[in-house]
Amino acid sequence: MTGKYSPERFKQSSEPKVKEKFSPFFLGDNPFPADAGLGLKDFSIIGRISIGKGKNKDTPFSEKLRENQIKKLNEILINFTGDRVSKVLWIYGSQGVGKTAFLQCFFDKPLINTELQSKIKYCYVTYDLQQETSFLYNPSKYLLEKFIKDLLNENLNNKIFHEAITGTIYKFITSDKFYLHKTYITNDFSDEDFNDLKEGIEEEGKEYIENLLIKASNEEIDNIIKLLDVIKNSKILNIDNDYFNSFIKPFVENRLSSNFLVEDKIRKYLNPRIKAKQEFILVNTVQFLTSGAFDHFVLIVDQLDLAWAKAKNAKKMKADFFIGISSLIRRLNQAGLILIFPVMSEAADELKEYTKLNPEASRIAPMNKNYIEIPKITNKEEVKSLIKEYLNKDPRRKELLKLSSAKEEELSLSEGLFPFDDSACNEILNALEHKTIQGVINLSKQAIDYVADRLEEAENPDKAKDFECIRAATIKDMLK
């Protein structure tokens, strides 16, 4: 039976579709992504990496080639999260080497240590897309604007501030400080009330506190505010009185309404014009968010080099920036903020020299520590490893690899089904101005398409033999 509604039409074949032109290479298609960019939508503007969200499969990245860097970043973050002291990490390498892709894949896949996943709850990625230089003078203003904008946008969907308040209450109830400080509110909360809070948060999370406040009377709202005030005095909620009274208290009084966050007076409060106030709000917001459910926040500030390059007095602006970041880190001591700056190798070298001359900068760039280099691809073995990684993603090839030993003997190929010989891998590397993962992927894709087309065009079997394996001569012909 055939036709529009026949059963056969709706049966899904388990066999991968095969384009005959790629069959000589044991491929169903060309597995290399075309013009692969960074994965997440709008990642190049401003976006949030949420652990486990799932990245674009075409992001140019190789776990195998970055194995050492993945291990080192995990080790550094484990060290960073051992206490609450804010830290800075510098990721450096040449242009296009894959610094941003490395960070995206690390947090988003995730490649982050499972122990860390419970400590680093959210990671924000902020970019200097407009190549602004103003934030070099005042990094607190720049970070605050991006940070608050992203938090407010996120809150409408995921209610991060709700999570922070819920986590703060739960952390207090389960802490050693609870029995010492609960005496200040025994007239407002009984042991049964505290037990209900604990169990409700454990079962429902932030939704429990949100629903509790929506249904609460004015007196009950006042009691929650008293509770938060006690938690503030216990230093679990480590924020200043002005931030508590001007933001958290009215937010609770408005029953955690998202509309409250977009009111003009709150927007102006969270984004003040005065420099000292900007640092104050940024510090308190980070401390508020990391008081409970969020142990650490990671802020990744990318394209710093572009701002320096645009600056008329780059040397002075770099010094101003280092001073500003150093001041911010000092203020954020015990806040759990982790700043990551991907920069060019030249910038990292300058930073190290700056640190030698300015001991005060050691908190933002400890000598020989808190640096991770993302290297270029340096030899044919790395090229070969990367090409194999992408070739072996092809569904048909995965099946045929099981038969590779038999095919290896039949085709007299030293590496089974691998269609590139050593000379081709060397030629790909030599042809690249920037020895990057992206560059190798692009040339490999071109090579597979090129030889597949030549095989289709070959008029006789003898001519076809010239393209059964991709060699250095093939790459040279392709690039003419």
TAHU-V35331 format. One line per field, one symbol per residue. psi: psi as a letter, one per 30 degrees, with the letter a starting at -180 (. if undefined). A space follows every 50 residues. Layout:
psi = ???
//
This chain:
psi = klaegkeeegkkkfkkkkjeffefghkfljfkkkhkakekkgefdklkjk kgejlkfgkjkjeefgeeeeeeeeeeeeeegfagkklkkkklllkgfhee eeeeeeefelgkkeefffejekkkjkkieghkfefeeifeeeeeeeeeee eeeeefefieeeeeeeeeeeeeeglffefeffffgfffkleeeeeeeeee eeefbfeeeeeeeefkleeeeeeeeeeeeeeeffgejilleeeeefeeef eeeghhkfeefgkeeeeeefilfkeeeeeeeeeeeeeefgfcfjekkkkj jlgeeeeeefkeieeeeeeeeeeeeeeeeeegkgfgkjkkjklleeeeee eeeeeefiffgfffikkglhkkkjllkflfeeeeeeeeeeegfkeeeeef ffgeeeeeeefhkfhbgjfkleeeeeeeeefkejileeeeeeeeeeeeee eeeeeefkfleeefffgfkkleeeeeeef.
//
